[in-house]
Amino acid sequence: MHTDATLVVEFLNTVNVEEGTDLLEDPRRWREWAAGHGLRANPATEARAARDALRAAIGDPRLPGGSLDVGTRISLTDDGPALVAEDVIGAVFAACARLVVRGDWIRLKICPADTCLWAFYDESRNRSRTWCSMRVCGNREKARGWRARAATG
């Protein structure tokens, strides 16, 4: 089951800095990704602009901040009003809006390791998680810091 957070994080991670890959560069894989989420794929240039804007908004240091307008609909359903979108960008931004309303937007983060920059959802109780993985990126950074201190000491 995809939650709002997983949809947003999976979309943000369609680019992999460490591996140097971008799912949006392969039209077939991009359409498959969208279809796997029950959505229509936007043109890759639009999806890239949306992804970059969102990544910048949550802290990707490589990208300039900016604004972006995305169209969604509000539909009255049996469960009440709901944001509705058929394409990836609309669905991701609708999910982001719901995260904001719930106060969970600040849980979306970008790993600060410059070789990683993986997006993740911070599920820690006090929202203080820094690294995508303490075992990998956190350990690397701590070891790097230790070596730097040892070299100067």
C-alpha positions in Angstrom: 0.0 0.0 0.0 1.3 3.4 -0.9 1.0 6.1 1.6 1.3 9.8 0.8 4.9 9.8 2.2 5.9 6.7 0.2 4.5 8.1 -3.0 6.4 11.4 -2.5 9.7 9.7 -1.5 9.6 7.2 -4.3 9.0 10.1 -6.8 11.8 12.1 -5.4 14.1 9.1 -5.6 13.5 8.5 -9.3 16.9 10.2 -9.5 19.8 8.4 -7.9 22.8 10.6 -7.3 25.1 7.9 -6.1 24.5 5.7 -9.1 24.1 8.6 -11.5 20.8 7.3 -12.9 17.5 9.1 -13.6 14.4 7.0 -14.3 12.9 9.9 -16.2 15.5 9.5 -18.9 14.0 6.1 -19.9 10.4 6.7 -21.3 9.4 3.1 -21.0 10.6 2.8 -17.3 8.9 6.1 -16.5 5.6 5.0 -17.9 5.9 1.7 -16.0 6.7 3.5 -12.8 3.6 5.7 -13.2 1.4 2.7 -14.2 2.7 0.8 -11.1 1.3 3.6 -9.0 -2.0 3.6 -10.9 -1.2 7.0 -12.5 -0.6 8.5 -15.9 3.0 9.6 -16.6 3.5 13.2 -17.2 6.0 14.3 -19.9 9.5 13.7 -18.5 10.4 17.5 -18.7 7.4 18.4 -16.6 8.1 15.5 -14.1 11.7 16.6 -13.8 10.8 20.2 -13.1 8.3 19.0 -10.4 10.7 16.6 -8.9 13.5 19.2 -8.8 11.3 21.8 -7.2 10.2 19.4 -4.5 13.7 18.2 -3.9 14.9 21.8 -3.5 12.0 22.5 -1.2 13.1 19.8 1.2 16.8 20.5 1.1 18.6 19.2 -2.0 21.6 21.6 -2.0 22.2 21.1 -5.7 19.0 22.6 -6.9 17.7 26.2 -6.8 14.5 26.8 -5.0 11.5 28.0 -6.9 7.8 27.9 -7.2 5.6 25.6 -9.4 1.9 25.5 -10.0 0.2 22.2 -10.3 -3.4 21.5 -11.1 -5.5 19.2 -9.0 -9.2 18.8 -8.4 -11.2 18.6 -5.2 -14.0 16.0 -5.5 -16.7 15.3 -3.0 -16.6 11.6 -2.3 -18.5 9.3 0.2 -15.6 10.0 2.6 -15.8 13.8 2.1 -13.8 16.2 0.0 -10.6 14.7 -1.5 -7.8 16.0 -3.7 -7.9 14.1 -7.0 -5.3 13.7 -9.7 -4.8 11.2 -12.5 -1.2 12.0 -13.3 1.9 11.6 -11.3 2.7 15.3 -10.7 -0.9 16.0 -9.5 -1.0 12.9 -7.3 2.5 13.7 -5.7 1.5 17.3 -5.0 -1.8 16.3 -3.6 0.1 13.9 -1.3 2.4 16.7 -0.3 -0.6 18.9 0.5 -2.0 16.2 2.8 1.4 15.9 4.5 1.4 19.6 5.1 -2.1 19.6 6.6 -1.1 16.7 8.9 2.1 18.5 9.9 4.3 15.8 8.4 5.9 17.8 5.6 8.9 18.5 7.8 9.5 14.8 8.0 10.5 14.7 4.3 14.3 15.1 4.1 17.3 14.8 1.8 20.3 12.9 3.1 23.1 15.5 3.5 25.8 13.1 2.2 26.9 14.8 -1.0 27.4 11.4 -2.7 23.9 10.2 -1.6 21.2 12.9 -1.5 18.6 10.2 -1.1 15.1 11.5 -0.1 13.6 9.8 3.0 10.7 10.2 5.4 11.9 10.7 9.0 9.8 8.5 11.2 11.8 9.2 14.4 9.7 10.3 17.3 11.3 13.8 17.6 11.9 14.2 13.8 15.6 14.5 14.3 16.9 11.9 11.9 19.6 13.3 9.7 20.9 10.5 7.4 19.0 8.2 5.1 20.8 5.4 6.8 22.9 5.7 9.9 24.6 2.4 9.0 25.8 3.7 5.6 25.8 7.5 5.2 26.0 8.3 8.9 28.8 5.9 9.4 30.7 7.3 6.4 30.4 10.8 7.7 31.4 9.9 11.2 34.5 8.1 9.9 35.3 11.0 7.6 35.1 13.4 10.6 37.2 11.1 12.8 39.9 10.9 10.1 39.9 14.7 9.7 40.3 15.2 13.4 43.0 12.5 13.7 45.0 14.1 10.8 45.0 17.5 12.5 45.7 16.2 16.0 
